Amino acid sequence: MKSLTYYLLSTVIKLKGIKKTFSRLPIDYQKLRKDDIHLPNKKDVKGLDFQSFIIKKSKVTEIFPKGESSENVIIYCHGGASVYGPTDLHWNSIAQIVRQTNIKVFLVDYPKAPEHKIIEINENIDAVYDDFLTKYSSKNIILLGDSMGATLLILLVQRLIKNSISLPKSIILLSPVLDASMKIPRLKILIN
């Protein structure tokens, strides 16, 4: 049985024309980018502080509670099919996480395709993680990503293991793309 959330999300996707946008090739990434918000608005982060800095070609925005915070930090890679984002939904979610956990969250606004290839996007994610290892113990780093952001984090962890680099405390993945070839037979059943 499909949930109420499923029906609400399906309705939003239809109303915004997202499915139609992704059904056409090439993807109209310019249309998708109209919803990009590269810094949180003050309403989203009311009662919190934020600051941004650049690592390689990524804008990293830290959202943190006023006063004491946890010794843990979250590095968040947003979704957006590697062509757009972050959106208002990402900023709202991060603010909720900070308020409820008292943990600093760093959103990584990585370079996007098609202007940047996956190799360059991955190099940026690596540079962000390397920078964090100079400031925090890996035992205090939590990786969080949704959709394409989750996939980028899976790739990061694979490189960390391969290169014997300290792994983060934990990794939280929301809807990662695990088979971009779409050749898993059961996947056709799930998509239709």
C-alpha positions, 0 to 999 in steps of 0.5 A: 500500500502506498503512503500519503507521503508517496501521493503527496510527493507524486503530486508535487513532482507532477505539478512542478513538471520534474518527471517531464524535465527528466524524461527529455534528453538532454535534461533542461538543467537550466530550468532545474537551477531556477530553484537553486538557493546557494545560501540559506535565507534568514527565516530558514536559519532563525536562531542559528548562525551560518558562514560560508567558505570555499574549498577547491570549487565547492562552496561550503556553508556551515550552519551551527547553533548559537552557543555550545555545539556537539563535538560531532560535525555533519558534512552534507552533500545535497541531491539534485541529479548532479546538475542542480541544488541546493534548494530550499528543502535542503536548507530547511532540513539542515536547520531542523537537524541543527536545532534537534541535534545541536550538531554543526552541519556543513552543506557542500555546494559542489560543482555541477554537471554538465560544466564539470565532469564527475572526476572534478566533482569527486575531487572536490568532495575529496578536498572537502573531506581532506580539509575536515580531517585537518580540523576534526577527528574522523571519529567526529565526522558524520557524512549525510547525503541524499540522492546524488549527494548520497552517491557521491559519498558512497564513492568517497568512502570507496576511495577512502578505503582504497587509499587507507584514509581514516573513515568517518564515524558514520554515513547516512545515505538517503536514496542513493543511486546504487546502479546507474546502469539501471540494468537490475531486472527488478529495478524496472518493476520498481520504477514503473 
